[in-house]
Amino acid sequence: MPAAANPLTIRSMRADDVPLAVEWAAQEGWNPGLHDAAPFFAADPGGFLLGEIDGEPVSVISAVRYGSSYGFIGFYIVKPEFRGRGHGWAIWQAALARLQGRTVGLDGVVAQQDNYRRSGFELAHRNARYAGQQSAGGPPAAAPAVELVPISQLPVQALLDYDRGFLPSARADFLQAWVTQPDTVALAALGQGGLLGYGVLRPCRTGYKIGPLFADAPAIADAIFSALLQHVPAGEPYYLDVMTNQPAAVELATRRGMLVVFETARMYLGAAPAICPERTYGITSFELG
């Protein structure tokens, strides 16, 4: 009788394990940012799980806790040669156990909606990744409708307070690491009422992604978006992930000739939280919400 296969063991990742999850995400075609590992880990150092057999990584998932009542699942990947053996289900259950008692969100591929429903998740809305390509010389620089400044010039608390309106719980450690990634451009829009919006552009395996892009009005979002595009080299693709139930965000992308290249389903286990869709022009990331 053949010897039984050694069991899967699941543990929390260390900081130096997270680049593996990012690399597997790249192999799946998810096009992560070049420096995403550090801010992702900062969001919740215990929130990344690794499944191993005899020390070999076979599965990954993130189950990031935000505050005391919200969580988000991402990076749900099983190494191709180990699929179909229950390893994905095992690490999925470990992720749900880590977030037990919380409202849990995820951005899953549309084809997997039925599988997520079996675990109690319900569709809230769909997201679309729009792609464009920078023309030679970039877009013409227009006078912005608002004052735009680097986020580094803002008091940290001002950024955290504004961002807090877009998620069910604060994400201070993640956000500070996100806006200070190497080679990242992070801009804030200021007006008489204070902070009116902000956006972040970061380099990815292919091209650049803009996210988040939050703003109090379409003209403000457009001004931030246009300013960020000034930092995309000619010929490079750029991407914006939008909620398809936010018409102004869809209009911002389509007006610039961007096309949908990928879709996800935002689903929740528990009541869907209020996340200001009318002011969300670009999602931060499909991995962490």
Protein Blocks (a to p, Z undefined) as FASTA:
>chain_A
ZZdddddddddddfklmmmmmmmmmmnonopafklmmmmmmmommlpccddeehiafbdc
ddddehjlbccdehiacdfklgonopmmmmmmmmmmmmgoiacdddddfklmmmmmmnop
acfbdcddddddddehiaaddddfbdcddfklpcfklmmmmmmmmpfbdcfklmmmmmmg
ghiacdddddfkopabdcdddddfehcaddddddfbfklmmmmmmmmmmmpcghiacddd
ddfklmklmmmmmmnopacfbdcddddedjdddehlmlmcbdfbfklZZ
